[in-house]
Amino acid sequence: MPEDARVVKSISYAEELSFNKMLLFVQYIQMYCERDFDVIYLPKQGPVRGVCPAKNYQLPIRKLQESHRNAHNHKYVRREKSFDL
């Protein structure tokens, strides 16, 4: 999860963070805290604004059982990429 690496990098930074870097740090912490850890998604396959990331299949992800959410996203993102070939 990229937020983890960004948070660790910011915390372990030897010098004082600039204002912009502090704002980014707060955004990373916010993303980390808001993440739904009941379901783990592959990179770039997590829900976007609560719906499936595949453009042609914008199903609200909360309607699916937790055990089916990541498989659903993976299937339709893969399908979308295959049509682009």
Buried (B, 14 or more C-beta within 10 A) or exposed (E): BEBEEBBEEBEEEEEEEEEEEEEBBEEBBEBBEEBBEEBEBEEEBBBBEEBBBBEEBBBEBEEBEEEEBBEBBBBBBEEBEEEEE
